[in-house]
């Protein structure tokens, strides 16, 4: 696997530090909205599968609240595609988000279409609050007006893998965020 990597964009230690900072910022924001540790308020994390799995696993350990996780599967980079092919929901969103504090988590904000679509669908259920968090963002690439609330790192317009992100289903287990060599 390592021989396929052209360069490392973000080392695993930098990722760990940033995930800790994001969790602290989210917790602070939720405290300000009245969410307490004893958990009368519902906090629901919705990771976008499959790319955000590693990120959300680390992120939820930074949140001191009683919370529930409800996943949503979306396809936008099928197979060996290196460009988004549009958003295709591969299952239902949770149906009980009214009054909950919802945090939508995705791996990368590229065109923005995934979070834009999911955000609109979640808002229809009238949550108490809706926040979005992405590990990576490619500035200037968004095709929508949606803006993530929390961003781990801004990166150049490169196709990246690692820390949950894949190419054709591989490299998710690479511990850093990296650029692949040209595999063509």
Helices and strands as residue ranges (DSSP letters): G 2-4, E 5-10, H 12-32, E 43-49, H 53-60, E 68-69, E 72-75, E 88-89, E 101-109, H 113-123, E 129-137, E 150-154, E 160-161, E 177-180
